Amino acid sequence: MLHHAGAGPRIPATVWRARALVVAGVCTAALATACGPRSQAAAPPTGGGLSVSYQAPRGGGADERDFLRERRLPEKVAEDLNRSLRLPERIEIVGRSCKKDDTPEYDPETGRIALCYGFIGEVRSMFEADRSSGAEGDADERTAGVITETLYHEAAHALIDKLDLPFTGREEDVADQFAAYRLLGQGEPGRAALLAAADNYALYARDADPADADPSDEHAPDAVRSAGYRCYLYGSAPRHKRAAEYRALVDGKRLTKERAALCQGEYDDLRRGWRQLLAPHMTDR
């Protein structure tokens, strides 16, 4: 499942599970030889669960790989979910150079989340340009936030696939809600990461050509995803000790007063929904 819109039609995990055909060109179990060498970054858990590895970058990407390793972004997400959930099957997060689109993706056939080095460089460049035009915030910190949100989004696709979780609506919307659910439970770092992701989608929306919009894309438009994350942030704020600061999210453009009035209910619904979906798989039951 691709993380960002605009890269062509997507195939939901539920459709992939019904197919026995392995798509040509997708890396198989022979990942190390078919897709280049890799280094193991985290020992796989016994049985199921998330593990992390890094392939050697090709044609650039060394700085982005080091960025991931030094901050342990994939490892932190894997540790969080392994600690919280009982996962019967292996899910591997692979840092790698991608041949096409540089778009993070969960592949149900291999059970792998590809985290593309090129995507990291693209996001960081966008934030650096945004800062040079007067925006506040450290580009590296905001990039780390976007990568963390991306990993949770793709992990949601993996959980839906491996745990056969039921859901209604679009899987991409549900995956965004999972990212918000996990991040908003992590205090200020999680809230900052979700806001960075909202800002990143707003930048993609600003730079997009309306003529390139694909009405068949199962992803919501980037501007809608940005507004959704702002709404979840605002909707969770009544329980937050710094709630007054989050009123600034209602700017009349990316989040209107009319939508803001619904946000607490939207956040409560997504939190309740994901708690119920994951309840049979939680480690503290």
GIDABEL-V799599 format. One record per residue. N is the residue number from 0. RES is the residue in three letters. SS is DSSP state (h for helix, s for strand, l for the rest). OMEGA is omega as a letter, one per 40 degrees, with the letter a starting at -180 (999 if undefined). NEAR is the number of other C-alpha atoms within 10 Angstrom. Layout:
N_RES_SS_OMEGA_NEAR / N_RES_SS_OMEGA_NEAR
This chain:
0_MET_l_a_24 / 1_LEU_s_a_26 / 2_HIS_l_a_20 / 3_HIS_l_i_18 / 4_ALA_l_i_20 / 5_GLY_l_a_16 / 6_ALA_l_i_14 / 7_GLY_l_a_11 / 8_PRO_l_i_14 / 9_ARG_l_i_13 / 10_ILE_l_a_12 / 11_PRO_l_i_18 / 12_ALA_h_a_20 / 13_THR_h_i_14 / 14_VAL_h_i_9 / 15_TRP_h_a_16 / 16_ARG_l_a_14 / 17_ALA_l_a_8 / 18_ARG_l_i_10 / 19_ALA_l_a_8 / 20_LEU_l_i_9 / 21_VAL_l_a_12 / 22_VAL_l_a_11 / 23_ALA_l_i_7 / 24_GLY_l_i_7 / 25_VAL_l_a_13 / 26_CYS_l_a_17 / 27_THR_l_a_17 / 28_ALA_l_i_11 / 29_ALA_l_a_9 / 30_LEU_h_a_15 / 31_ALA_h_a_14 / 32_THR_h_a_11 / 33_ALA_h_a_12 / 34_CYS_l_i_18 / 35_GLY_l_a_14 / 36_PRO_l_i_14 / 37_ARG_s_i_17 / 38_SER_s_a_13 / 39_GLN_s_a_12 / 40_ALA_l_a_18 / 41_ALA_l_a_16 / 42_ALA_l_i_10 / 43_PRO_l_i_16 / 44_PRO_l_i_15 / 45_THR_l_a_10 / 46_GLY_l_a_10 / 47_GLY_l_i_16 / 48_GLY_s_a_20 / 49_LEU_s_i_29 / 50_SER_s_a_23 / 51_VAL_s_i_25 / 52_SER_s_i_19 / 53_TYR_s_i_22 / 54_GLN_s_i_20 / 55_ALA_l_a_18 / 56_PRO_l_i_21 / 57_ARG_l_i_15 / 58_GLY_l_a_7 / 59_GLY_l_i_13 / 60_GLY_l_a_21 / 61_ALA_h_i_14 / 62_ASP_h_a_13 / 63_GLU_h_i_21 / 64_ARG_h_i_23 / 65_ASP_h_i_13 / 66_PHE_h_i_18 / 67_LEU_h_a_19 / 68_ARG_h_a_16 / 69_GLU_h_a_9 / 70_ARG_h_i_11 / 71_ARG_l_a_15 / 72_LEU_h_i_17 / 73_PRO_h_a_26 / 74_GLU_h_a_18 / 75_LYS_h_i_13 / 76_VAL_h_i_21 / 77_ALA_h_a_24 / 78_GLU_h_i_16 / 79_ASP_h_a_12 / 80_LEU_h_i_18 / 81_ASN_h_i_18 / 82_ARG_h_a_13 / 83_SER_h_a_14 / 84_LEU_s_i_18 / 85_ARG_l_a_17 / 86_LEU_l_a_20 / 87_PRO_l_a_13 / 88_GLU_l_a_15 / 89_ARG_s_i_19 / 90_ILE_s_a_26 / 91_GLU_s_i_23 / 92_ILE_s_a_27 / 93_VAL_s_i_23 / 94_GLY_s_a_27 / 95_ARG_s_i_27 / 96_SER_l_a_26 / 97_CYS_l_a_19 / 98_LYS_l_a_11 / 99_LYS_l_i_9 / 100_ASP_l_a_14 / 101_ASP_l_a_20 / 102_THR_l_i_20 / 103_PRO_l_a_27 / 104_GLU_s_i_22 / 105_TYR_s_i_26 / 106_ASP_s_a_23 / 107_PRO_l_a_20 / 108_GLU_l_a_18 / 109_THR_l_a_16 / 110_GLY_l_a_19 / 111_ARG_s_i_23 / 112_ILE_s_i_25 / 113_ALA_s_i_24 / 114_LEU_s_a_27 / 115_CYS_s_i_24 / 116_TYR_h_a_27 / 117_GLY_h_i_23 / 118_PHE_h_i_19 / 119_ILE_h_i_24 / 120_GLY_h_i_18 / 121_GLU_h_a_13 / 122_VAL_h_a_22 / 123_ARG_h_i_22 / 124_SER_h_i_15 / 125_MET_h_a_16 / 126_PHE_h_i_24 / 127_GLU_h_i_18 / 128_ALA_h_i_13 / 129_ASP_h_i_17 / 130_ARG_h_a_14 / 131_SER_h_i_10 / 132_SER_l_i_9 / 133_GLY_l_i_8 / 134_ALA_l_i_12 / 135_GLU_l_i_10 / 136_GLY_l_i_13 / 137_ASP_l_a_12 / 138_ALA_h_a_20 / 139_ASP_h_i_16 / 140_GLU_h_i_16 / 141_ARG_h_i_23 / 142_THR_h_i_25 / 143_ALA_h_i_23 / 144_GLY_h_i_24 / 145_VAL_h_i_25 / 146_ILE_h_i_23 / 147_THR_h_i_22 / 148_GLU_h_i_27 / 149_THR_h_a_24 / 150_LEU_h_i_24 / 151_TYR_h_i_25 / 152_HIS_h_a_27 / 153_GLU_h_i_27 / 154_ALA_h_i_27 / 155_ALA_h_i_23 / 156_HIS_h_a_29 / 157_ALA_h_i_26 / 158_LEU_h_i_17 / 159_ILE_h_a_19 / 160_ASP_h_a_20 / 161_LYS_h_a_19 / 162_LEU_l_a_17 / 163_ASP_l_a_13 / 164_LEU_l_i_14 / 165_PRO_l_i_8 / 166_PHE_l_i_12 / 167_THR_l_a_7 / 168_GLY_l_a_7 / 169_ARG_l_a_12 / 170_GLU_h_a_19 / 171_GLU_h_i_22 / 172_ASP_h_a_16 / 173_VAL_h_i_20 / 174_ALA_h_i_23 / 175_ASP_h_a_23 / 176_GLN_h_i_25 / 177_PHE_h_i_24 / 178_ALA_h_i_23 / 179_ALA_h_i_28 / 180_TYR_h_a_23 / 181_ARG_h_a_20 / 182_LEU_h_a_22 / 183_LEU_l_i_22 / 184_GLY_l_a_13 / 185_GLN_l_i_12 / 186_GLY_h_a_10 / 187_GLU_h_i_12 / 188_PRO_h_i_14 / 189_GLY_h_i_20 / 190_ARG_h_i_21 / 191_ALA_h_i_20 / 192_ALA_h_a_25 / 193_LEU_h_i_29 / 194_LEU_h_i_23 / 195_ALA_h_i_26 / 196_ALA_h_i_27 / 197_ALA_h_i_25 / 198_ASP_h_a_23 / 199_ASN_h_i_25 / 200_TYR_h_i_23 / 201_ALA_h_i_20 / 202_LEU_h_i_18 / 203_TYR_h_a_18 / 204_ALA_h_a_17 / 205_ARG_h_a_12 / 206_ASP_h_a_9 / 207_ALA_l_i_14 / 208_ASP_l_a_9 / 209_PRO_h_i_9 / 210_ALA_h_a_6 / 211_ASP_h_a_8 / 212_ALA_l_a_12 / 213_ASP_l_a_15 / 214_PRO_l_i_10 / 215_SER_l_a_9 / 216_ASP_l_a_15 / 217_GLU_l_i_17 / 218_HIS_l_i_22 / 219_ALA_l_i_16 / 220_PRO_l_a_19 / 221_ASP_h_i_21 / 222_ALA_h_i_19 / 223_VAL_h_i_17 / 224_ARG_h_i_22 / 225_SER_h_i_25 / 226_ALA_h_i_23 / 227_GLY_h_i_24 / 228_TYR_h_i_26 / 229_ARG_h_i_24 / 230_CYS_h_i_26 / 231_TYR_h_i_26 / 232_LEU_h_a_26 / 233_TYR_h_a_26 / 234_GLY_h_i_22 / 235_SER_h_a_21 / 236_ALA_h_a_20 / 237_PRO_h_i_13 / 238_ARG_h_a_9 / 239_HIS_l_a_14 / 240_LYS_l_i_8 / 241_ARG_l_a_10 / 242_ALA_h_a_15 / 243_ALA_h_a_11 / 244_GLU_h_a_11 / 245_TYR_h_i_16 / 246_ARG_h_i_13 / 247_ALA_h_i_11 / 248_LEU_h_i_19 / 249_VAL_l_a_19 / 250_ASP_l_i_11 / 251_GLY_l_i_12 / 252_LYS_l_i_9 / 253_ARG_l_i_19 / 254_LEU_l_a_21 / 255_THR_l_i_14 / 256_LYS_h_a_13 / 257_GLU_h_i_10 / 258_ARG_h_a_15 / 259_ALA_h_i_22 / 260_ALA_h_a_14 / 261_LEU_h_a_14 / 262_CYS_h_i_23 / 263_GLN_h_i_18 / 264_GLY_h_i_14 / 265_GLU_h_i_19 / 266_TYR_h_i_24 / 267_ASP_h_a_14 / 268_ASP_h_a_13 / 269_LEU_h_i_18 / 270_ARG_h_i_19 / 271_ARG_h_a_12 / 272_GLY_h_a_17 / 273_TRP_h_i_17 / 274_ARG_h_a_14 / 275_GLN_h_i_11 / 276_LEU_h_a_16 / 277_LEU_h_a_17 / 278_ALA_h_a_13 / 279_PRO_h_a_13 / 280_HIS_h_a_15 / 281_MET_s_a_16 / 282_THR_l_a_14 / 283_ASP_l_i_10 / 284_ARG_l_999_7
